[in-house]
Amino acid sequence: MASCRQMGIGDGAGWRAGELKMTTTPKAHDEAYRIDREPYYLRTSSEITLFETAFHTGLPMMLKGPTGCGKTRFVEYMAFRLQRPLITVACHEDLFASDLIGRYLLKDDETIWVDGPLTRAVRMGAICYLDEIVEARKDTTVVIHPLTDNRRMLSIDKKGEVLQAHPAFMMVISYNPGYQSVLKDLKQSTRQRFVSLEFDYPPAEKEAEIVAHEGDIAMDTALKLVTLAGKIRNIREQGLTEGASTRLLIYAARLIRKGIAPEQACRCAICLPLTDDVRLQETMNDLIEDVF
Amino acid sequence: MDNSIETLFAADPQLAEAVNARLLEKDEPVDEHTIGILVAESIRGLCRETAFGWAVGLGMVELAGRVTPENLIEYRNIVRQAAREGPTLGRIMATHLVAVFLHGSRALLNHFLEVTRIMRIKGTYTLNRPLEALSILLKAGDQKSAHAYLALLEAAFSWQLNYNQCLRLASLLAEAAAVFDGTKRTWQLEQLQRVIRIDHHLGQALLDGMQKGVQRLDRPALEDFVGLGLEKYRQRARLGSKFFSLDSKTGRDTCRQMQICVGLDEVQERLNRYLNARTAMPLAVRPVSALTQKHARVQESGPGVCSDGRFIYLPDEIDTFSRRSENLYLYQVLTRLEAAFYEFATFDFDLQKALEQSLKTSPAKMSGALLQNFALRLEKIHRGDHEAALDKGGCDLQQFFNLFLLPALAADLFTIFELARIRVLLTQRYSGLVQRVMPLLHQEASAGARKPGHPLGALYLRLALDMDPTGVRGTHPRHSAFAEKTAALWQAAAGSELTVETGAVIVFQTYFEAAALADCPGSGLAADGFYPPFPAPFGWRPRPELFRSTEPQIDRLAARLKAALARRDLVVYKSDLIIRLRQQNGHLDDRDIQDLAGSPLPPGLDLEHLLDDADLRSATDLHVDAGGSPVFWYREWDCRLADYLQRHVRVLERPVQGPANGFFRQVLRRHRGLIQRMRYAFEMIKPRGLTILRQWPDGDEFDYRALLDYALDRRAGILPSDRLYIKRVKQRRDVAVLLLVDLSRSTANTVPGSDATVLEVEKEAIVILTQALGVLGDTFAIAGFSGNGRLGVDYFRLKDFEENLSDAVRRRIGAVSAQRNTRMGAAVRHAAVQLERVPARVRLLIILGDGFPNDLDYKRQYAVEDTRRALFELKSRSIYTHAITVNQTADPELDNLYGNIHHSVISDVRQLPDKLVWIYGRLTRS
């Protein structure tokens, strides 16, 4: 059960909703994965143009970058911009090929085939986003290979079916190079199928704009949060495996917005999630005191 | 030479000359009668023993003219009386009585005589060192401490003591008087006396405790601490002693709770981490005592701060406030303030920019000389003058100040404008810091304002602290008016763009008015041409005279490049070049130059030409013969610098070859029982391949038992479960381990009760571990290391990760022998590189050693800190470490070195083979 929960759309509304809608019209099915409202995304470089070009030329895309720097948000934004449905799968070490492709299930007295998220994306021409791909088992990653080269096809062994990908289908994967162990590094055979975009924390002013927008706080408070994050990112060499992410800054901003004192919000949303090391927390507290 | 001295000359010409020289140095001539006594007593002494005669002669000449004739006679009598017991005692008294007569009172003399009487009973040998210490106290003018010290000697030598005890006490107490801090010495000696009165053994314990932190207690706290210690002593003598020496937890806790004074060593790490985070520069804090006396001018009274580009110098200890937390906070405040100069690039001041901007705003009434100075200097820079480029006159800031007639006044003005800029920037970025720090600065400035008003005091209050100076007592109305006028000028300049050069422009504009103000009859400050520098609160001001760049190569390169460009009429600012070079790790290309110059390079000119022109092609590297072994360079952490020494340690990978000596087989045979048990235990740890999860909500196959239940439930009308599948999950153990064995000389020692050496037992343990790892299927490598200075760290690869446990590997394990020292940091870093190449989910480094790291120039704290740092680096690269120390008793320092949960101590090395396998099993159990 645990493994199902970890799948972004495995046992949640998306997956089940998808199942129910399989029996209805394909159009309605497609709609379930569409993003209705434009997600907030602030362009930092030429990433939008690059993504669009990859989409139009049928190239799969790999997004690299630290935790919480906006990779997922970017994909959502691009899905909206390109008006394509988006199917997201959060990968984990117990993700089987069948979890991606599909499997037979018992329904009433029948055994019926249910497409997995990847198959569904291939059929409907969605953007399939495999988040943190390196967390998935190696044998699982291999199923995406025929989809990510010029063949653009998916073989469903259990059904004996070979699916040609919808022209609008796009495969997007993401991973965090700094956080993974050598073991979890992507194999060259997988790597060399993707065009790649590197993400990092946005420049200070843009990051502040994002934090102010997402956290619904004043720009000067957002700037302070970004200043703090910049300082905390400087202590990575001292034992922090990751610097403070933009996501954490947004969390802090939201707490501040709801009336929590900035110092406390920063401690709870930034300092404590980052490390258990008391001495590093002490330094972060010193920085929080300086900024607020 | 008068007659008497001539007599002495006949007896001992050298003494006579020495005495005469001192007599001539005296302000008032010494009367003949006194000289007569001096000569007579000296000759009398010389007759007994030369050294005694010298002591008397020099003692009396010292006293002559400085004490009354009666006192001189008294001195003579006391010395004579002492000499009756022997010339040695006479000499000691003649030497040390001088300070008593010169600096002491009648009461002190009596006390002195009484104490020396008591000590003489024990033996003359007890007197020398303690009395030397007493003389030092008296010469320092510390009469109170001298009394306390005499009372301490009295208490100590009133005990029944044997010869050795006397010697130990004499040296101990002399040392105590010397090491105690001047301001605390009197009452610290009193408390030491209080302890010694109860038991003289306790003196040593308290002195040990003093070195560990008791010296930081203030007077009432020390009294309480000693009271508590004595109470403990009365309950149980050993407990009391451990309490005083801080060897007991209660002692340490009590001392910590009572401490008000904070030492820099207690907060150093925290402050360094903060600096690293705040400035992202390799800045660290250091005690101000590490600065030379000349530069230590931080603050005449109270704690202060200064920095030199690499270190921020802070007081060795702070006890300004009555609460420890406040003293601790003051350290933080001083660090935070000084860090601002680095964060806001005060020392990136560019002389060319400052001169250009100043000359643009040249006021009409500007004096010709200064204007000319500025113009000449700027012309030199534009010409690409080499001398100008090479900073012969110090850093740019210093050169700027030197353009003025009164550089100190220019420096003060600049300081105030720069502090104002920093205040504005801090307010924008660190409102919390400003809220907390400004009140302290206000308080300190107000305390300073009570002293006679400095002409720039009002300007400081107005700009640096944003205070209204008019209400502050002692502020001259002219000073206030100047402050207001200058503040308006500053505000106008600051409105456009606030750079470090902005301050220089206003210095240029206001210098003459400030000089006139300093020269005004009311202040009289510069009347004699001497301008006393402004006493900034906490001494917080840029100190360009101390500043040395952390990257001198970059500065030099930028300066030369700038000069080479200037000679080709290309205007590029040095500071811009430095910043670009820093951003790009010392690399530049043609586009950078074009970008900075704002125009394309002239045809035929590129960076190569410029570099040739700037004569920058002489890079050499350290070359040492490695004897054909693969060579690797690693950095090393220098805790004194709080920075890495890049490419400092050379690691050589040495081959190990040995004959087939059957060692491996012998060990397997000898320990077959253990190996059998261990194999069984490890089979249990080993994962079983596939785990089948039944009745799972999804999976690859149906679980037919669940299907049956499903059918039955349906038939019975019960809502059936949807858990109908079987799921197979493959379990994999993916561990790579590197066993790093210390091959230092000490491993050649034999194990007590056995013929085997420590290394042989370690090797046995390795053999057994290889069997365990074989069962588990873990990837493993074995390596040994040894050190012989920073250029000779040997790394022996006994088994690589990809190698099988072949005969060659077995031979290598058998052949490895004890080598030299233990330079652990570099070996750990090299091992980490090997481990990182292995694709494993869990990577583990096990260090097997027999003590602390130790090598040439790599001892104690330095070695421990570097090793800790290396282990820390591994942690950040997701490599687990575990250290196993054999043949050592558990030492708290090992916790400090490896972290308390990351090491095991096996005091009896014979248990290693058994325990190593057990530890490994525990470490990697899934």
HADDOCK unambig.tbl for C-alpha pairs under 7 A between the chains (distance, minus, plus):
assign (segid A and resid 1 and name CA) (segid B and resid 697 and name CA) 6.88 0.50 0.50
assign (segid A and resid 181 and name CA) (segid B and resid 841 and name CA) 6.48 0.50 0.50
assign (segid A and resid 182 and name CA) (segid B and resid 839 and name CA) 5.18 0.50 0.50
assign (segid A and resid 182 and name CA) (segid B and resid 840 and name CA) 6.58 0.50 0.50
assign (segid A and resid 183 and name CA) (segid B and resid 839 and name CA) 4.55 0.50 0.50
assign (segid A and resid 183 and name CA) (segid B and resid 840 and name CA) 4.90 0.50 0.50
assign (segid A and resid 183 and name CA) (segid B and resid 841 and name CA) 5.19 0.50 0.50
assign (segid A and resid 224 and name CA) (segid B and resid 429 and name CA) 6.73 0.50 0.50
assign (segid A and resid 231 and name CA) (segid B and resid 277 and name CA) 4.95 0.50 0.50
assign (segid A and resid 231 and name CA) (segid B and resid 278 and name CA) 5.35 0.50 0.50
assign (segid A and resid 232 and name CA) (segid B and resid 277 and name CA) 6.02 0.50 0.50
assign (segid A and resid 234 and name CA) (segid B and resid 276 and name CA) 6.77 0.50 0.50
assign (segid A and resid 234 and name CA) (segid B and resid 277 and name CA) 4.77 0.50 0.50
assign (segid A and resid 234 and name CA) (segid B and resid 280 and name CA) 5.63 0.50 0.50
assign (segid A and resid 235 and name CA) (segid B and resid 276 and name CA) 6.57 0.50 0.50
assign (segid A and resid 235 and name CA) (segid B and resid 277 and name CA) 5.07 0.50 0.50
assign (segid A and resid 239 and name CA) (segid B and resid 876 and name CA) 5.61 0.50 0.50
assign (segid A and resid 241 and name CA) (segid B and resid 876 and name CA) 6.04 0.50 0.50
assign (segid A and resid 283 and name CA) (segid B and resid 270 and name CA) 6.73 0.50 0.50
assign (segid A and resid 283 and name CA) (segid B and resid 273 and name CA) 6.52 0.50 0.50
assign (segid A and resid 283 and name CA) (segid B and resid 274 and name CA) 5.59 0.50 0.50
assign (segid A and resid 289 and name CA) (segid B and resid 432 and name CA) 5.58 0.50 0.50
assign (segid A and resid 289 and name CA) (segid B and resid 433 and name CA) 6.57 0.50 0.50
assign (segid A and resid 290 and name CA) (segid B and resid 430 and name CA) 5.20 0.50 0.50
assign (segid A and resid 290 and name CA) (segid B and resid 431 and name CA) 6.75 0.50 0.50
assign (segid A and resid 290 and name CA) (segid B and resid 432 and name CA) 4.60 0.50 0.50
assign (segid A and resid 290 and name CA) (segid B and resid 433 and name CA) 4.13 0.50 0.50
assign (segid A and resid 291 and name CA) (segid B and resid 429 and name CA) 6.59 0.50 0.50
assign (segid A and resid 291 and name CA) (segid B and resid 430 and name CA) 4.22 0.50 0.50
assign (segid A and resid 291 and name CA) (segid B and resid 431 and name CA) 5.75 0.50 0.50
assign (segid A and resid 291 and name CA) (segid B and resid 432 and name CA) 5.12 0.50 0.50
assign (segid A and resid 291 and name CA) (segid B and resid 433 and name CA) 6.53 0.50 0.50
assign (segid A and resid 292 and name CA) (segid B and resid 430 and name CA) 6.64 0.50 0.50
assign (segid A and resid 292 and name CA) (segid B and resid 431 and name CA) 5.75 0.50 0.50
assign (segid A and resid 292 and name CA) (segid B and resid 432 and name CA) 4.27 0.50 0.50
